[in-house]
Amino acid sequence: MSAQSSYRKVLVHGEWKKNQVNIKVVPSSWNPTQTQIEIVNEEWEKRPQGVYNGPLWRFERVVKEDQTVSIELSKCSYKWHFILRHQQYQSAIEYPNPTSVTSLMVTTDNKIVLGVRQGSDQGGMLHAVGGGFIDPKLAAVENHHNEWKALPECLFETSAREITEETSLQRDKHYSIEKFRLLGVVWGSNHDTTCVMYAPVNVASTDVAIRGKEHSYLFFPSTDEGTLSSIVENNGLPIAEDIDATDHMVLAISLLRKYLVSK
C-alpha cells in the first residue's frame, strides 16, 4: 500500500445541499506552455485505443460563503489532462486540473461502496464507485483546450449519473439527489480536483452490483469510525493491502468520517 501522497490536499470542507452550491464559469487562468504543447502533441499520438479528447471543466477556485459555496470553473479538454497528469510541476496552477465528482454511497446497512478500477485512468486502483468528470452541456467543440461553448452539469447530477452508469442502482427508485450533500473539495496526485459527495441510498450493500466495465471488483467497508479511520491512516483498505488507493478516495473518506462524527 503506497504512502500518503505529497499532493493530497483538502481545499474546503463542510456540508451543503444542492441549493447551497453555486457553479460559476470564469476565464481560464491556465495557458499551456510551449513545452507542454509539444509534450501533449507527441504523447497524444501514442494514447491507448478508445481514449478520446472530450471537453472538461477546469477547476479554478472555491469560495466558502455564509451558507453557500461557489465553485469557479473554466474550459479545458481531456487530452491535456490525460498526458500532463503524468508530469511533475510545482502546483495545480500549472496543470489542466479538470473537475470531477467523487460519490460516497452509504447503504442502509451502513456500508460504503468502493471498487477496483479498470482501464487507462488509474486502472487497478481502489476508488469510490460513482465518480467522474463534470460534463459540459455542449453547443460546440473544437480541438484546442478551451475553444467550445457550454454550461457545466450540476455536480449533484454528475454524482447521480455516475452512480447509475457504474452500479445497478436507479435514480429516484434507489436514491434521491435531494438527500445528497457536498462535503468538500479536494485535490490529489492524479492532478484533478474532485467534489466529494455524500450519497445515501435506500438499499443494502448486498443489492449493489457492478454495471459496465469500469470496475473489476467491489468492496463494502463499514461506515463505523474505526473502519473509516483505519482506511485514512493506512491510505487504503487493510484487507486489500496490495491495492493502492486513489488520493481522492482517501480524502473523501476523511471528509465522510468528519461528517458522520458531527451527526
URPE-V574981 format. One line per field, one symbol per residue. ss: DSSP state (h for helix, s for strand, l for the rest). Layout:
ss: ???
//
This chain:
ss: llllllllsssssssslhhhsssssllllllllhhhhhhhhhhhllllllllllssssssssssllllssssssssshhhhhhhlllllllhhhlllsssssssssllllsslssssllllllllsssllsssllssssssllllllsssssllhhhhhhhhhhhhslllslllslhhhlssssssslllllssssssssllllhhhllsllllsssssllsllhhhhhhhhhhlllhhhllllslhhhhhhhhhhhhhhhll
//
